[in-house]
Amino acid sequence: SLKYLRNSSDMLPYVIFLAAPGMDQIKSLYNFGTSLSSSSRNLTFDRNSSMRYSSRRARTLESLASLYEEDDFKRTMEESAKLQRAYDKYFDCVIINNDLNDTFNLIMEAIDRLATEPQWVPVTWVY
């Protein structure tokens, strides 16, 4: 779609790519997101609600959950890098999503620049 939009004379998109941050930042964003939501799709084991605590079982479930999270985080970073390599020429702005507030502010700054700086538009838009 980016190639089509970029070559269209009817549209002039401004494409912002939100790149995945490093592993530590992904973990903190994930933890922040799961703290906001009441449901989680990851494997969890609640020791307090278990009728019979089995430390071996608990360690196994906890390690499986963290293993799935690690794989998801790595996959996210790899997919982000792959998308950036493949479509970099179509992006007007690349923002690494290290912090939600910073990312929001950078997006708003990019939008403000679009509103205040002169932009090239197709001649058919003017006449």
C-alpha positions as CSV (number, residue, x, y, z in Angstrom):
1,S,0.0,0.0,0.0
2,L,2.8,2.4,0.8
3,K,4.2,2.1,-2.8
4,Y,0.8,2.8,-4.3
5,L,0.1,5.7,-2.0
6,R,3.5,7.2,-2.6
7,N,3.1,7.1,-6.4
8,S,-0.5,8.3,-6.4
9,S,-1.1,11.8,-7.7
10,D,-4.3,12.1,-5.6
11,M,-2.6,11.7,-2.2
12,L,0.5,12.9,-0.5
13,P,0.9,10.8,2.6
14,Y,3.2,11.6,5.4
15,V,4.3,8.2,6.8
16,I,5.6,7.9,10.3
17,F,7.1,4.5,11.2
18,L,7.1,3.6,14.9
19,A,10.1,1.4,15.3
20,A,10.4,-1.1,18.1
21,P,12.7,-0.1,20.9
22,G,15.4,-2.3,22.5
23,M,14.6,-5.3,24.7
24,D,14.5,-3.4,28.0
25,Q,12.1,-0.8,26.7
26,I,9.8,-3.4,25.1
27,K,9.7,-5.2,28.5
28,S,8.8,-2.0,30.4
29,L,6.2,-1.1,27.8
30,Y,4.7,-4.6,28.0
31,N,4.7,-4.4,31.8
32,F,3.1,-1.0,31.7
33,G,0.4,-2.3,29.3
34,T,-0.4,-5.3,31.4
35,S,-0.6,-3.3,34.5
36,L,-3.3,-1.2,32.8
37,S,-5.4,-4.1,31.6
38,S,-7.1,-6.5,33.9
39,S,-6.7,-9.5,31.6
40,S,-3.5,-11.0,30.3
41,R,-3.0,-13.5,27.5
42,N,0.2,-14.9,28.9
43,L,0.7,-18.0,30.9
44,T,0.6,-17.0,34.6
45,F,0.6,-18.9,37.8
46,D,-0.9,-17.3,40.9
47,R,0.7,-18.9,44.0
48,N,-1.8,-17.4,46.4
49,S,-4.9,-18.9,44.6
50,S,-3.4,-22.3,44.2
51,M,-4.9,-25.0,46.5
52,R,-1.6,-26.9,46.6
53,Y,1.6,-25.0,45.9
54,S,4.1,-27.1,43.9
55,S,7.4,-25.1,43.7
56,R,8.5,-27.2,40.7
57,R,5.3,-26.7,38.8
58,A,5.3,-23.0,39.7
59,R,8.9,-22.5,38.4
60,T,8.0,-24.4,35.2
61,L,5.0,-22.3,34.5
62,E,6.8,-19.1,35.3
63,S,9.7,-20.0,33.1
64,L,7.4,-20.9,30.3
65,A,5.6,-17.6,30.6
66,S,8.9,-15.6,30.6
67,L,10.1,-17.7,27.6
68,Y,7.1,-16.9,25.6
69,E,7.4,-13.2,26.5
70,E,11.1,-13.2,25.5
71,D,10.3,-14.8,22.1
72,D,7.5,-12.3,21.5
73,F,9.8,-9.4,22.3
74,K,12.5,-10.7,20.0
75,R,10.0,-11.3,17.3
76,T,8.7,-7.8,17.6
77,M,12.2,-6.4,17.3
78,E,13.0,-8.6,14.3
79,E,9.7,-7.7,12.5
80,S,10.2,-4.0,13.2
81,A,13.8,-4.1,11.7
82,K,12.5,-6.1,8.7
83,L,9.8,-3.6,8.0
84,Q,12.1,-0.7,8.4
85,R,14.7,-2.3,6.0
86,A,12.0,-3.2,3.4
87,Y,10.1,0.1,3.4
88,D,12.5,2.7,4.6
89,K,12.4,4.7,1.4
90,Y,8.6,5.3,2.0
91,F,9.0,6.7,5.5
92,D,9.1,10.4,6.1
93,C,9.8,10.0,9.8
94,V,11.0,7.2,11.9
95,I,10.4,7.3,15.6
96,I,11.7,4.7,18.0
97,N,9.0,4.0,20.5
98,N,11.2,4.1,23.7
99,D,8.7,5.9,25.9
100,L,4.9,6.4,25.3
101,N,5.0,10.1,26.2
102,D,8.1,10.9,24.2
103,T,6.7,9.0,21.2
104,F,3.4,10.9,21.4
105,N,5.3,14.2,21.7
106,L,7.5,13.4,18.7
107,I,4.4,12.5,16.6
108,M,2.7,15.8,17.6
109,E,5.9,17.7,16.7
110,A,5.9,16.0,13.2
111,I,2.3,17.0,12.7
112,D,2.9,20.5,13.8
113,R,5.8,20.8,11.3
114,L,3.5,19.6,8.6
115,A,1.0,22.4,9.5
116,T,3.6,25.2,9.6
117,E,6.3,24.3,7.1
118,P,5.8,24.6,3.3
119,Q,5.0,21.3,1.6
120,W,5.2,20.2,-1.9
121,V,1.8,19.3,-3.4
122,P,0.9,18.1,-6.9
123,V,0.1,20.8,-9.3
124,T,-3.4,19.4,-9.8
125,W,-4.2,20.3,-6.2
126,V,-3.5,24.0,-6.8
127,Y,-5.2,24.5,-10.2
